[in-house]
């Protein structure tokens, strides 16, 4: 629902209209306004993210308890910025689902810059929860266009008959060409050379600490963490990655990847 505020309307009337809008808004959308959008760590994407909405934490529903812990939250593993930058041809996104009271249906939706639906998948999540990885295949989704913003939405659906009770996180993702992107970074040339010879662990560290590609670093570290859970170096780097994105307090370091069967 969009309200136009006329220039001649009084301040009191404007405030009343805004309050009315928030009251009338469905719970699932009202829950997405609370988290402030943090400022960017780099100025490179300031103009790209202006006006983009984003929400990486999703709380419980009204009148229904979905998570086992009172303060559990659905979490999108992204930086506080509403726009994620990636060099991947297709979006691979990570979400943390805390332990739930019961199994639930989940839905992932991707829309293009014209708000046209280009991908949707639904699946069941066991009550134990964990980290979910959504990654469309080439058969399911064409490569993202370079330098265009796409909007994604990830929802837990406790009641399929009442979608207003959904728990939703959402944001935007933009694919860039790696060479061009690195050339815009302060140490671009030297960084590009380091990345070509770095080990996967070192490459991930370079990506999020120097290349402003946190998202790509997460896609390297998460499988390493999953495959080598006893490796202390990988565990430490994964913990640093979460801390760098201000996620350390809401995403346990040792969470396993959830195996899902998509519809």
Phi and psi in degrees as GROMACS dihedral restraints (atoms count N, CA, C in turn):
[ dihedral_restraints ]
;  ai    aj    ak    al  type     phi  dphi    fc
    3     4     5     6     1  -117.0    20    10
    4     5     6     7     1   128.7    20    10
    6     7     8     9     1  -111.2    20    10
    7     8     9    10     1   132.3    20    10
    9    10    11    12     1   -91.3    20    10
   10    11    12    13     1   131.0    20    10
   12    13    14    15     1  -101.4    20    10
   13    14    15    16     1   112.3    20    10
   15    16    17    18     1   -71.6    20    10
   16    17    18    19     1   143.2    20    10
   18    19    20    21     1   -62.6    20    10
   19    20    21    22     1   -25.8    20    10
   21    22    23    24     1   -88.1    20    10
   22    23    24    25     1    -6.3    20    10
   24    25    26    27     1   -70.8    20    10
   25    26    27    28     1   142.0    20    10
   27    28    29    30     1   -70.0    20    10
   28    29    30    31     1   160.5    20    10
   30    31    32    33     1   -62.0    20    10
   31    32    33    34     1   -39.8    20    10
   33    34    35    36     1   -64.2    20    10
   34    35    36    37     1   -43.0    20    10
   36    37    38    39     1   -64.9    20    10
   37    38    39    40     1   -37.5    20    10
   39    40    41    42     1   -64.3    20    10
   40    41    42    43     1   -43.4    20    10
   42    43    44    45     1   -65.1    20    10
   43    44    45    46     1   -38.7    20    10
   45    46    47    48     1   -63.1    20    10
   46    47    48    49     1   -40.5    20    10
   48    49    50    51     1   -64.9    20    10
   49    50    51    52     1   -39.9    20    10
   51    52    53    54     1   -65.2    20    10
   52    53    54    55     1   -41.8    20    10
   54    55    56    57     1   -63.2    20    10
   55    56    57    58     1   -38.4    20    10
   57    58    59    60     1   -63.6    20    10
   58    59    60    61     1   -39.6    20    10
   60    61    62    63     1   -61.9    20    10
   61    62    63    64     1   -43.2    20    10
   63    64    65    66     1   -69.3    20    10
   64    65    66    67     1   -35.9    20    10
   66    67    68    69     1   -67.3    20    10
   67    68    69    70     1   -38.9    20    10
   69    70    71    72     1   -78.1    20    10
   70    71    72    73     1   -15.1    20    10
   72    73    74    75     1   -68.9    20    10
   73    74    75    76     1   137.7    20    10
   75    76    77    78     1   -58.4    20    10
   76    77    78    79     1   149.4    20    10
   78    79    80    81     1   -54.4    20    10
   79    80    81    82     1   -39.5    20    10
   81    82    83    84     1   -64.0    20    10
   82    83    84    85     1   -33.5    20    10
   84    85    86    87     1   -84.0    20    10
   85    86    87    88     1   -36.6    20    10
   87    88    89    90     1   -60.7    20    10
   88    89    90    91     1   -34.3    20    10
   90    91    92    93     1   -69.8    20    10
   91    92    93    94     1   -14.3    20    10
   93    94    95    96     1   -91.3    20    10
   94    95    96    97     1     1.9    20    10
   96    97    98    99     1   -93.0    20    10
   97    98    99   100     1   -19.2    20    10
   99   100   101   102     1   -68.4    20    10
  100   101   102   103     1   -35.2    20    10
  102   103   104   105     1   -81.7    20    10
  103   104   105   106     1   122.9    20    10
  105   106   107   108     1   -68.6    20    10
  106   107   108   109     1   148.2    20    10
  108   109   110   111     1   -85.0    20    10
  109   110   111   112     1   120.2    20    10
  111   112   113   114     1   -75.5    20    10
  112   113   114   115     1   157.4    20    10
  114   115   116   117     1   -71.6    20    10
  115   116   117   118     1   155.8    20    10
  117   118   119   120     1   -71.5    20    10
  118   119   120   121     1   149.2    20    10
  120   121   122   123     1   -79.2    20    10
  121   122   123   124     1   -18.8    20    10
  123   124   125   126     1  -134.9    20    10
  124   125   126   127     1   146.4    20    10
  126   127   128   129     1   -80.8    20    10
  127   128   129   130     1    -6.8    20    10
  129   130   131   132     1   -59.3    20    10
  130   131   132   133     1   -33.2    20    10
  132   133   134   135     1  -111.2    20    10
  133   134   135   136     1    14.2    20    10
  135   136   137   138     1   -55.2    20    10
  136   137   138   139     1   -47.0    20    10
  138   139   140   141     1   -73.3    20    10
  139   140   141   142     1   -21.9    20    10
  141   142   143   144     1   -75.3    20    10
  142   143   144   145     1   -31.2    20    10
  144   145   146   147     1  -100.1    20    10
  145   146   147   148     1    -2.8    20    10
  147   148   149   150     1   -59.1    20    10
  148   149   150   151     1   127.1    20    10
  150   151   152   153     1    83.4    20    10
  151   152   153   154     1    -0.8    20    10
  153   154   155   156     1   -83.0    20    10
  154   155   156   157     1   129.0    20    10
  156   157   158   159     1   -80.1    20    10
  157   158   159   160     1   155.9    20    10
  159   160   161   162     1  -161.7    20    10
  160   161   162   163     1   149.5    20    10
  162   163   164   165     1  -153.1    20    10
  163   164   165   166     1   114.1    20    10
  165   166   167   168     1  -106.7    20    10
  166   167   168   169     1    -2.5    20    10
  168   169   170   171     1  -122.6    20    10
  169   170   171   172     1   131.2    20    10
  171   172   173   174     1  -124.1    20    10
  172   173   174   175     1   124.1    20    10
  174   175   176   177     1   -91.5    20    10
  175   176   177   178     1  -168.4    20    10
  177   178   179   180     1   -75.8    20    10
  178   179   180   181     1   168.4    20    10
  180   181   182   183     1   -89.3    20    10
  181   182   183   184     1   161.9    20    10
  183   184   185   186     1   -73.6    20    10
  184   185   186   187     1   126.2    20    10
  186   187   188   189     1    77.5    20    10
  187   188   189   190     1    -7.5    20    10
  189   190   191   192     1  -130.0    20    10
  190   191   192   193     1   137.3    20    10
  192   193   194   195     1  -100.7    20    10
  193   194   195   196     1   122.6    20    10
  195   196   197   198     1  -106.8    20    10
  196   197   198   199     1   -37.1    20    10
  198   199   200   201     1   -94.8    20    10
  199   200   201   202     1   148.1    20    10
  201   202   203   204     1   -64.3    20    10
  202   203   204   205     1   -37.1    20    10
  204   205   206   207     1   -91.8    20    10
  205   206   207   208     1   143.3    20    10
  207   208   209   210     1   -59.2    20    10
  208   209   210   211     1   -33.7    20    10
  210   211   212   213     1  -108.8    20    10
  211   212   213   214     1    24.6    20    10
  213   214   215   216     1   -67.1    20    10
  214   215   216   217     1   149.0    20    10
  216   217   218   219     1  -139.2    20    10
  217   218   219   220     1   140.2    20    10
  219   220   221   222     1   -71.0    20    10
  220   221   222   223     1   134.9    20    10
  222   223   224   225     1  -130.4    20    10
  223   224   225   226     1   129.1    20    10
  225   226   227   228     1   -88.1    20    10
  226   227   228   229     1   126.2    20    10
  228   229   230   231     1   -81.0    20    10
  229   230   231   232     1    85.5    20    10
  231   232   233   234     1  -140.0    20    10
  232   233   234   235     1   172.0    20    10
  234   235   236   237     1   -75.2    20    10
  235   236   237   238     1   171.6    20    10
  237   238   239   240     1   -64.0    20    10
  238   239   240   241     1   -16.1    20    10
  240   241   242   243     1   -66.8    20    10
  241   242   243   244     1   141.3    20    10
  243   244   245   246     1   -70.7    20    10
  244   245   246   247     1   -14.1    20    10
  246   247   248   249     1  -115.3    20    10
  247   248   249   250     1   119.8    20    10
  249   250   251   252     1   -93.7    20    10
  250   251   252   253     1   136.6    20    10
  252   253   254   255     1  -105.3    20    10
  253   254   255   256     1   133.0    20    10
  255   256   257   258     1  -141.9    20    10
  256   257   258   259     1   155.6    20    10
  258   259   260   261     1  -103.1    20    10
  259   260   261   262     1    -2.0    20    10
  261   262   263   264     1   -70.3    20    10
  262   263   264   265     1   144.3    20    10
  264   265   266   267     1   -67.0    20    10
  265   266   267   268     1   -32.9    20    10
  267   268   269   270     1  -127.0    20    10
  268   269   270   271     1   147.4    20    10
  270   271   272   273     1   -68.6    20    10
  271   272   273   274     1   126.6    20    10
  273   274   275   276     1  -116.2    20    10
  274   275   276   277     1   111.9    20    10
  276   277   278   279     1  -119.1    20    10
  277   278   279   280     1   143.8    20    10
  279   280   281   282     1  -112.5    20    10
  280   281   282   283     1   139.2    20    10
  282   283   284   285     1  -136.3    20    10
  283   284   285   286     1   142.1    20    10
  285   286   287   288     1  -105.6    20    10
  286   287   288   289     1   123.6    20    10
  288   289   290   291     1  -112.3    20    10
  289   290   291   292     1   112.6    20    10
  291   292   293   294     1   -68.6    20    10
  292   293   294   295     1   167.6    20    10
  294   295   296   297     1   -55.1    20    10
  295   296   297   298     1   135.7    20    10
  297   298   299   300     1  -112.7    20    10
  298   299   300   301     1   163.4    20    10
  300   301   302   303     1   -64.5    20    10
  301   302   303   304     1   -35.7    20    10
  303   304   305   306     1  -151.7    20    10
  304   305   306   307     1   170.8    20    10
  306   307   308   309     1   -64.4    20    10
  307   308   309   310     1   151.8    20    10
  309   310   311   312     1  -141.6    20    10
  310   311   312   313     1   158.8    20    10
  312   313   314   315     1   -84.4    20    10
  313   314   315   316     1   141.4    20    10
  315   316   317   318     1  -121.9    20    10
  316   317   318   319     1   154.0    20    10
  318   319   320   321     1  -139.0    20    10
  319   320   321   322     1   136.9    20    10
  321   322   323   324     1  -122.3    20    10
  322   323   324   325     1   131.6    20    10
  324   325   326   327     1  -128.9    20    10
  325   326   327   328     1   139.4    20    10
  327   328   329   330     1  -126.7    20    10
  328   329   330   331     1   132.4    20    10
  330   331   332   333     1  -125.8    20    10
  331   332   333   334     1   148.9    20    10
  333   334   335   336     1   -86.0    20    10
  334   335   336   337     1  -173.6    20    10
  336   337   338   339     1   -66.3    20    10
  337   338   339   340     1   -19.7    20    10
  339   340   341   342     1   -94.0    20    10
  340   341   342   343     1    11.6    20    10
  342   343   344   345     1    65.7    20    10
  343   344   345   346     1    25.6    20    10
  345   346   347   348     1   -88.6    20    10
  346   347   348   349     1   135.1    20    10
  348   349   350   351     1   -68.4    20    10
  349   350   351   352     1   124.3    20    10
  351   352   353   354     1  -119.7    20    10
  352   353   354   355     1   -11.6    20    10
  354   355   356   357     1  -161.2    20    10
  355   356   357   358     1   138.9    20    10
  357   358   359   360     1  -150.4    20    10
  358   359   360   361     1   139.4    20    10
  360   361   362   363     1  -146.0    20    10
  361   362   363   364     1   145.4    20    10
  363   364   365   366     1  -128.2    20    10
  364   365   366   367     1   152.0    20    10
  366   367   368   369     1  -163.6    20    10
  367   368   369   370     1   166.3    20    10
  369   370   371   372     1   -96.8    20    10
  370   371   372   373     1   141.1    20    10
  372   373   374   375     1  -116.8    20    10
  373   374   375   376     1   127.3    20    10
  375   376   377   378     1   -65.3    20    10
  376   377   378   379     1   155.6    20    10
  378   379   380   381     1   -62.3    20    10
  379   380   381   382     1   -22.7    20    10
  381   382   383   384     1   -67.2    20    10
  382   383   384   385     1   -24.9    20    10
  384   385   386   387     1    71.4    20    10
  385   386   387   388     1  -162.9    20    10
  387   388   389   390     1   136.3    20    10
  388   389   390   391     1  -158.6    20    10
  390   391   392   393     1   -96.2    20    10
  391   392   393   394     1   128.1    20    10
  393   394   395   396     1  -102.6    20    10
  394   395   396   397     1   133.9    20    10
  396   397   398   399     1  -116.7    20    10
  397   398   399   400     1   119.8    20    10
  399   400   401   402     1  -105.4    20    10
  400   401   402   403     1   121.9    20    10
  402   403   404   405     1  -148.6    20    10
  403   404   405   406     1    95.6    20    10
  405   406   407   408     1   -59.7    20    10
  406   407   408   409     1   145.7    20    10
  408   409   410   411     1   -86.3    20    10
  409   410   411   412     1   171.1    20    10
  411   412   413   414     1   -65.8    20    10
  412   413   414   415     1   -26.0    20    10
  414   415   416   417     1   -73.7    20    10
  415   416   417   418     1   -25.2    20    10
  417   418   419   420     1   -92.1    20    10
  418   419   420   421     1   -29.2    20    10
  420   421   422   423     1  -151.0    20    10
  421   422   423   424     1   132.1    20    10
  423   424   425   426     1   -69.6    20    10
  424   425   426   427     1   161.3    20    10
  426   427   428   429     1   -59.5    20    10
  427   428   429   430     1   141.8    20    10
  429   430   431   432     1   -65.3    20    10
  430   431   432   433     1   143.5    20    10
  432   433   434   435     1   -68.0    20    10
  433   434   435   436     1   145.5    20    10
  435   436   437   438     1   -69.8    20    10
  436   437   438   439     1   142.7    20    10
  438   439   440   441     1    60.0    20    10
  439   440   441   442     1    33.1    20    10
  441   442   443   444     1  -127.0    20    10
  442   443   444   445     1   145.4    20    10
  444   445   446   447     1   -89.6    20    10
  445   446   447   448     1   136.1    20    10
  447   448   449   450     1  -121.0    20    10
  448   449   450   451     1   143.2    20    10
  450   451   452   453     1  -102.8    20    10
  451   452   453   454     1   133.8    20    10
  453   454   455   456     1  -120.1    20    10
  454   455   456   457     1   153.1    20    10
  456   457   458   459     1  -140.3    20    10
  457   458   459   460     1   129.1    20    10
  459   460   461   462     1  -121.8    20    10
  460   461   462   463     1   125.4    20    10
  462   463   464   465     1  -128.5    20    10
  463   464   465   466     1   141.2    20    10
  465   466   467   468     1   -97.6    20    10
  466   467   468   469     1   133.9    20    10
  468   469   470   471     1  -117.8    20    10
  469   470   471   472     1    88.5    20    10
  471   472   473   474     1   -69.9    20    10
  472   473   474   475     1   -23.6    20    10
  474   475   476   477     1  -142.4    20    10
  475   476   477   478     1   103.1    20    10
  477   478   479   480     1   -64.2    20    10
  478   479   480   481     1   -17.2    20    10
  480   481   482   483     1   -89.4    20    10
  481   482   483   484     1    -7.6    20    10
  483   484   485   486     1  -139.9    20    10
  484   485   486   487     1    82.0    20    10
  486   487   488   489     1   -69.6    20    10
  487   488   489   490     1    -9.8    20    10
  489   490   491   492     1   -67.2    20    10
  490   491   492   493     1   -17.6    20    10
  492   493   494   495     1   -91.2    20    10
  493   494   495   496     1     2.8    20    10
  495   496   497   498     1   -57.9    20    10
  496   497   498   499     1   148.8    20    10
  498   499   500   501     1  -103.7    20    10
  499   500   501   502     1   120.7    20    10
  501   502   503   504     1  -127.4    20    10
  502   503   504   505     1   136.8    20    10
  504   505   506   507     1  -121.3    20    10
  505   506   507   508     1   150.3    20    10
  507   508   509   510     1  -156.4    20    10
  508   509   510   511     1   161.4    20    10
  510   511   512   513     1  -175.6    20    10
  511   512   513   514     1  -164.5    20    10
  513   514   515   516     1  -129.1    20    10
  514   515   516   517     1   154.9    20    10
  516   517   518   519     1  -136.8    20    10
  517   518   519   520     1   144.8    20    10
  519   520   521   522     1  -135.9    20    10
  520   521   522   523     1   127.4    20    10
  522   523   524   525     1   -89.8    20    10
  523   524   525   526     1   133.2    20    10
  525   526   527   528     1  -124.5    20    10
  526   527   528   529     1   160.3    20    10
  528   529   530   531     1   -84.8    20    10
  529   530   531   532     1   126.9    20    10
  531   532   533   534     1   -59.9    20    10
  532   533   534   535     1   -47.5    20    10
  534   535   536   537     1   -59.8    20    10
  535   536   537   538     1   -45.9    20    10
  537   538   539   540     1   -63.6    20    10
  538   539   540   541     1   -42.2    20    10
  540   541   542   543     1   -63.7    20    10
  541   542   543   544     1   -45.8    20    10
  543   544   545   546     1   -64.6    20    10
  544   545   546   547     1   -31.9    20    10
  546   547   548   549     1   -64.9    20    10
  547   548   549   550     1   -19.4    20    10
  549   550   551   552     1   -88.5    20    10
  550   551   552   553     1    -9.1    20    10
  552   553   554   555     1   -84.1    20    10
  553   554   555   556     1   156.0    20    10
  555   556   557   558     1   -56.6    20    10
  556   557   558   559     1   -35.7    20    10
  558   559   560   561     1  -117.1    20    10
  559   560   561   562     1    43.4    20    10
  561   562   563   564     1   -54.8    20    10
  562   563   564   565     1   -54.3    20    10
  564   565   566   567     1   -64.2    20    10
  565   566   567   568     1   -48.1    20    10
  567   568   569   570     1   -65.0    20    10
  568   569   570   571     1   -37.1    20    10
  570   571   572   573     1   -66.4    20    10
  571   572   573   574     1   -41.9    20    10
  573   574   575   576     1   -60.3    20    10
  574   575   576   577     1   -39.3    20    10
  576   577   578   579     1   -67.8    20    10
  577   578   579   580     1   -40.6    20    10
  579   580   581   582     1   -64.2    20    10
  580   581   582   583     1   -38.6    20    10
  582   583   584   585     1   -66.6    20    10
  583   584   585   586     1   -30.0    20    10
  585   586   587   588     1   -69.6    20    10
  586   587   588   589     1   -25.9    20    10
  588   589   590   591     1  -113.1    20    10
  589   590   591   592     1    -3.5    20    10
  591   592   593   594     1   -73.1    20    10
  592   593   594   595     1   149.6    20    10
  594   595   596   597     1   -68.4    20    10
  595   596   597   598     1   161.3    20    10
  597   598   599   600     1   -53.6    20    10
  598   599   600   601     1   -41.4    20    10
  600   601   602   603     1   -66.8    20    10
  601   602   603   604     1   -44.2    20    10
  603   604   605   606     1   -68.1    20    10
  604   605   606   607     1   -36.0    20    10
  606   607   608   609     1   -62.9    20    10
  607   608   609   610     1   -43.5    20    10
  609   610   611   612     1   -60.4    20    10
  610   611   612   613     1   -42.5    20    10
  612   613   614   615     1   -62.8    20    10
  613   614   615   616     1   -43.2    20    10
  615   616   617   618     1   -63.4    20    10
  616   617   618   619     1   -39.5    20    10
  618   619   620   621     1   -63.3    20    10
  619   620   621   622     1   -44.7    20    10
  621   622   623   624     1   -88.5    20    10
  622   623   624   625     1   -23.8    20    10
  624   625   626   627     1   -90.7    20    10
  625   626   627   628     1   -28.7    20    10
  627   628   629   630     1  -123.5    20    10
  628   629   630   631     1   -26.9    20    10
  630   631   632   633     1   -97.2    20    10
  631   632   633   634     1    -2.0    20    10
  633   634   635   636     1    56.3    20    10
  634   635   636   637     1    38.1    20    10
  636   637   638   639     1  -123.3    20    10
  637   638   639   640     1    61.0    20    10
  639   640   641   642     1   -58.3    20    10
  640   641   642   643     1   -41.2    20    10
  642   643   644   645     1   -60.7    20    10
  643   644   645   646     1   -45.6    20    10
  645   646   647   648     1   -65.5    20    10
  646   647   648   649     1   -36.7    20    10
  648   649   650   651     1   -63.0    20    10
  649   650   651   652     1   -40.8    20    10
  651   652   653   654     1   -62.8    20    10
  652   653   654   655     1   -36.0    20    10
  654   655   656   657     1   -71.6    20    10
  655   656   657   658     1   -19.4    20    10
  657   658   659   660     1   -86.0    20    10
  658   659   660   661     1   -46.1    20    10
  660   661   662   663     1   -73.0    20    10
  661   662   663   664     1   -35.1    20    10
  663   664   665   666     1   -61.6    20    10
  664   665   666   667     1   -47.6    20    10
  666   667   668   669     1   -64.4    20    10
  667   668   669   670     1   -35.2    20    10
  669   670   671   672     1   -64.0    20    10
  670   671   672   673     1   -43.2    20    10
  672   673   674   675     1   -63.3    20    10
  673   674   675   676     1   -36.9    20    10
  675   676   677   678     1   -70.5    20    10
  676   677   678   679     1   -40.7    20    10
  678   679   680   681     1   -79.3    20    10
  679   680   681   682     1   -29.8    20    10
  681   682   683   684     1  -128.3    20    10
  682   683   684   685     1    68.1    20    10
  684   685   686   687     1   -63.8    20    10
  685   686   687   688     1   -21.5    20    10
  687   688   689   690     1   -92.5    20    10
  688   689   690   691     1    -3.8    20    10
  690   691   692   693     1   -76.4    20    10
  691   692   693   694     1   113.1    20    10
  693   694   695   696     1   -69.8    20    10
  694   695   696   697     1   -32.0    20    10
  696   697   698   699     1   -67.1    20    10
  697   698   699   700     1   -42.7    20    10
  699   700   701   702     1   -66.8    20    10
  700   701   702   703     1   -42.8    20    10
  702   703   704   705     1   -60.3    20    10
  703   704   705   706     1   -41.8    20    10
  705   706   707   708     1   -65.5    20    10
  706   707   708   709     1   -40.3    20    10
  708   709   710   711     1   -69.6    20    10
  709   710   711   712     1   -38.2    20    10
  711   712   713   714     1   -62.1    20    10
  712   713   714   715     1   -41.0    20    10
  714   715   716   717     1   -63.9    20    10
  715   716   717   718     1   -39.6    20    10
  717   718   719   720     1   -67.3    20    10
  718   719   720   721     1   -36.6    20    10
  720   721   722   723     1   -62.1    20    10
  721   722   723   724     1   -45.2    20    10
  723   724   725   726     1   -64.3    20    10
  724   725   726   727     1   -41.2    20    10
  726   727   728   729     1   -63.8    20    10
  727   728   729   730     1   -40.2    20    10
  729   730   731   732     1   -58.8    20    10
  730   731   732   733     1   -34.5    20    10
  732   733   734   735     1   -97.1    20    10
  733   734   735   736     1    12.9    20    10
  735   736   737   738     1    59.2    20    10
  736   737   738   739     1    39.3    20    10
  738   739   740   741     1  -112.7    20    10
  739   740   741   742     1    -3.2    20    10
  741   742   743   744     1   -59.8    20    10
  742   743   744   745     1   -31.3    20    10
  744   745   746   747     1   -80.8    20    10
  745   746   747   748     1   -14.8    20    10
  747   748   749   750     1  -119.8    20    10
  748   749   750   751     1   -11.0    20    10
  750   751   752   753     1  -123.6    20    10
  751   752   753   754     1   107.8    20    10
  753   754   755   756     1   -59.3    20    10
  754   755   756   757     1   138.2    20    10
  756   757   758   759     1   -62.6    20    10
  757   758   759   760     1   -34.1    20    10
  759   760   761   762     1   -92.1    20    10
  760   761   762   763     1    12.4    20    10
  762   763   764   765     1   -64.7    20    10
  763   764   765   766     1   133.8    20    10
  765   766   767   768     1   -81.6    20    10
  766   767   768   769     1   163.5    20    10
  768   769   770   771     1   -79.1    20    10
  769   770   771   772     1   133.5    20    10
  771   772   773   774     1   -85.1    20    10
  772   773   774   775     1   127.2    20    10
  774   775   776   777     1   -82.5    20    10
  775   776   777   778     1   122.2    20    10
  777   778   779   780     1  -119.6    20    10
  778   779   780   781     1   153.1    20    10
  780   781   782   783     1  -115.4    20    10
  781   782   783   784     1   105.7    20    10
  783   784   785   786     1   -82.3    20    10
  784   785   786   787     1   148.0    20    10
